[in-house]
Amino acid sequence: MKNKNKFKRKQKVTLKSTGEIVTINDWSYVENMKRYSYTVEEYPNTFYFEEELEE
């Protein structure tokens, strides 16, 4: 089964709120919200949803 998440591990992305470039550490699918969440290496205790990040 192919994953439909937008970003991959170790991919560099930009936080839309700050413009900061960060690196994806891990991702997971939040089933009850029907969307993907991501943790980044720079802020390991915070998660971001796909719409908060951009390539």
C-alpha positions, 0 to 999 in steps of 0.5 A: 500500500502506498503512503499518501503523505506529502513529505518524507523522512530527512526532507527539508521543508519550511515552516509556514508560520516562521519561514524556518527551514527544518528537517522531517524526523518522522510522520504518522497518520492521525486517523480520527482527524484524517490527516498526517502529522510530522515531527521535525529534528529541530523541535522534537517535542512539537508536531506539525500538520501537513498544511503547516509545512511547505516544500 
